Amino acid sequence: MNFKSRISHALNSNALPNLVVLGLISAALFSLTFILNYAMALGGGHWVWTAVLRYLFTIFIVATWLVVSKDFRYLVQVGRVFLRYPIFWIVVGSFACGLFYTGIAFSSTYLRGWVVAATWQITVLASPIVMFLFGYRFPKRGFVFSLVVLVGVACINWEFGIENASSNIAMAGIFALVISAFAYPIGNQLLNSAKNGGLAYVPHIKSDVLNNAFAAILLMALGSIPFGAVLLAITQPPMPSFDQYVQTFFVALFAGVLATAVFLYARNKTSKPFMIIAIDTTQSAEVLFALAFELMFINPAVPSVYQIIGVVIVGLGLSGYCLWTVPAKNPVEHS
């Protein structure tokens, strides 16, 4: 098997380590969001436009890509899937795009980028809770690994992050991030259930469109439009600057399109709850990438002993997901 064939085989494999690697790639791209959002906040850009413009640009970029890579008829096919289940896609878009990113954009007004990246890792605990609420059973050790990752994240960021922020400002940002942390897996799991079936209250959408990660992104971004319109109507923020337009475009490109496509591709390669939680947990590496980008471009201070220990702990937590796979004789099931 030549090198190209090996790469193709790895990308198409459903093995957990391969899916975790894809999750880490998406985490690196996602981490750029926190840096750019913080830069926009420093430049006076309103958090509502940071949230809304990202998905408007995402719709434009993905729709263009689908026309170029497929054809216009394929884009029409995607539109038909949306119109066939409009309420479902509005609900999914409101969670996976609207609530998720609004919380992150809002918190960037009060917390530094890498602090936002660290605090949002509450999602490693939110993910198994969401899976439980969806009626899935999974091994308790998965929850243990989530706690291990969360401890590592705390070690990396606590010394220079949340403890140095005033309590009121920190609590406002943290509360918004808690909402984001739960909204993201809820939206993604609704999409996963629609694609793979298994939940009576979620429509099983039997369309090849959902096998295309970019099409799935477009469907969710379209579903977020009503949420964004209501948010703009309520807050009525001042118009964004040219710099905010440019920066949100790059956030849309790297995080809204590339990172999300890789992440959804990995997540939708399986319907096993334990593996889904493992892929979700790779997003905790965003804080490592965000920290690295800040060291290179913003603050060159050498990581502390606590941060180095945190990196090791996060690595152990992620490795635990890869090594402790679900035994074949005791599969994870939907209750």
N, C-alpha and C positions, 0 to 999 in steps of 0.2 A: 504493500500500500504506500503510494507516494505521499509527499507532505501535504499537497492540496487535498487529497482524499482523506487524509487523517483529520485535517481541520474540518472538512465537511462532515465527516462521521462524528466528530466531537460536538459540533453545533447541533446535529440532529439527534444526539443521544439524550435519553431521558434520565441518565444516571445523575444522582444527586450532586456529586462533585462538579460535573459539567454545568449544571444549572446554577450552582453557587458561584462559579467563575463568571457566568453571564450576569448574575446579580451584582457582583463586585464591579464589573465594567459599568453597569448602569449607575452604581453608587458614585463612581468617579465623575461621571457626567452630571449626575444630580447635584454633586457638591458645589458645582459652579453657581448654582442658583443662590446659595447662601451668601457667597461673596458678592455677586452682582446686586442682590436685593439690598444688602447692607450699603453698598456704594450708592444705590439710588436713594436710600433713606438719608444718607449723609448729604446728598445733593439736593434734598428738599422735595423729592418725588413722593407723591401721595401713595399710600399703600393700596388703596382701592384700584388705582390705575395699574400698579404693579401686578395685581392679581388678575384684573380683567384683560389687560392688553396681552398678557402671556397667552391666553387661550384664543384670542382673536388672531394673533400671529400664528399660533399653532394650527388653526383651521386653514389659514391661507397656505402655510408651508406644506402641510400634509395633503391638502386637496391638490396642490400643484404637483407634488411628488407622485400621487396616485394617477393623475392624468398622464404624466411623462412616463412612468414605469409601467403602467397598464394602458388605459385609454379612457376617454370620456365616458364610455358606456359603463365601465367599472365604477366610476364615481357616481353615476346614476344608480347603479345597483346598491351602492352603500347608502345613498339617499333613501331608496325604497325600504331598506332594512330599518332605517331611522323612522320613517313615516308609518311603518307597520306597527312599531312599538314605541310611540313618542313618549308616553308617560314613563315607561321603563327607562328610556335613555335620559330623560330629564332627571329622574331620581338618581341614576348612576352618575351622571355628569355633575349633579349638585354635590354629591359626596366626594367622588374621586377627583374632581377638578375644583369645584366651587368652594366648599367648606375646607377642603384640604389646603388649597393654596392661599385662600384668604387668611387663614390662621398663620401661615408662615410669613406672608407679606406683612401682616399687621405686627407680628412679633419683631420683625426686622427694624421697625421704628424704635423699639425700646432695647433690643439686645444686639450685640455684635454677631456677625455672621457665623462664626464658629460656635458661639454659645447657642444660637438657634439650631445649628446642626446637631449639637450635643443633646439639647433638651428634647428635640423632636424624636430622639431615639426611644422615647416612651412608647413608641409604636411596637417595639419588640415585646412589650407586655400587652399592648392593645390587640395585637394580631391573634394570639391564642384565645383571648377573651372574646373577640369577635367570632372566631371559629366556633367557640362553645355556644354563643348566642345563635349561630346559624344551625345548631343542632349536630355538630360534628364531635366525635370523640377522638382523642389523640393521646399518645403516651405522656405521662406527667413529666418525664425527663426533658421533653421539649420545653416546658415551662421553666424548668431549672436552667437550661441553657440560655433562655431569654434573660433570666435574672443575672447570669454570669456576664452576658454582654452588657447589660445595663450597669452593673458594678464597674466594668471596665470603662464605659463611657463616662461615668461619674468621676472616676480617678483622673481621666484625661482632662476634664474640663472644670471640675469644681474649684480647684485652687485659684484659677485666674478668671473664672466666669461668674456664675450666679451669686456666689457669696459676696462678691464685690459690688453688685448692683443694689440700688435701693430697693427695699422690699416691695413697695407699691408698683414700681416700674417692672420689676422682675415678675411679680405675680400676674400683671396684665399680659405680658408676653408668654409666660408659662401656660396660663389658662387657655390662650388662643392655640398654643401648640398641642395641648391635650386634646382639644377638639379636632385638630388636624390629624393627630396620631390615630384617632379612632375612625375618622371619616375616610381616610385613605384605604385601609384594609376592607372597610365595609363596601366602598364603591368597587374595589377590585374583585372582591369575592362575589358580588352581584354579577359582574361581568363573567367571572369564571363559571358560576352556576348556570348562567344563560348559555354559555358555550358547551359545557359538559353535562348539563342537566343535573337532577338529583334533588332539587328543592321544589315542592309543589307550588309555592307562592312566587316563584321566579319563572318567567317564560323560557322554555327551552328553544332557543333560536337556532334552528338547523339551517345555517347558511355558511357557505365557504368564506364569506366576507369576514367572519370572526376569526378565521385562521390567519388573517393578515393583521399583524400588530398595528400597522399604520392606519388601517381602516378602523380598527377598534379605538385608536386614539382619536380619530376624527369623529366617530360616533359619540364618544364621551365629551369631547370638546364642544360639539354642537349641543349636546344636552345641558352644558353648563351655561349657555347663553341666557336663558331666563333668570338664573341665579345672579349672573353678572349684571343684568339689566335692573333687577330689583335693588341690588347693592348700590349701583350708581344713582338710582332714583332716590334712595334713602339718604345717602351721604352727600351727594352733589359736590364732589371734589373739584378743585380748580383743574384746568386743562394741563396735561402733562407737557414737559419740556421736550425738546428734540432729543436730548441725551437719554431721557427715560424711554422714548420710543426705541432708540437704538439698543439700549441695554435689555429691554424686555424682549426685543427680537432675538437677541442671542440666548436669553434664558429659554425662550420658546424653542429655538433650534436645538440647543444642547440638552436641555432637561425635558421640555415638553414633547419633543419629537424623538431624538436619538436615544436618550436615556430611557424614556417611557417605552419605546418600541422594544429595546433589549430586555427591559424588565418584564413587560407583559409577555414577550415571547417565551422567556424562561418560566414565568408563573403559569402560563396556559399550556405548557408541555405536560403538566401533570394535574390530576384532580385529587391527589392524596393530601389530606390536611397537614401531615407532618412535614412533607416536602414543601408545601406552600408556605408554611410558617418559616422553614429554613431559608427559602428565597427571600421572604419578607425581611428576615433578620439580617441578610447581607447588607441591607440599607443602613445598618448601624455603622458600616465602614465609611459612610459619607463624612462622618466627623473626622476620621483620619485623613481623608483627602482634603477636606476643608482646612484642617490644621496645616497640612503640607503646603497648600496654596497660599495660606496667610504667611507661613514662614518664608516662602519664596518671594512673594510680591508685596506683603504688607508689613509684617512684623517678623524680623529674622531672629528673635529670641530663641535660644536653645530650649527644647522641651525639658520640663522638670522631671525629677525622679518619679513623681506621681503619674505624669503623662506617659512615661516609658512603661511603667507597670500597667497602666491602663491599656496600652497597645497590646501587651502580652495577654492580658485577661480577655480582651475582645477576640484576639486570635484563638484562644482556647475555646471560647464560647462558640465561635463559628465552626471550628474544627469538630466540636462535639456533634453538631448537626450532621456533618459529613460522615463521621465514623459510626455513630449510633443510629443506623438506619432502621426502619421498621422491619421486623422479622416477617418473612413471607408467610409463615404459619400463623401469624397473628396480625392480619392486615388491619389498617385503620378503616373504620366504617362510619357511615352516616347513621346516626341513631334514629 
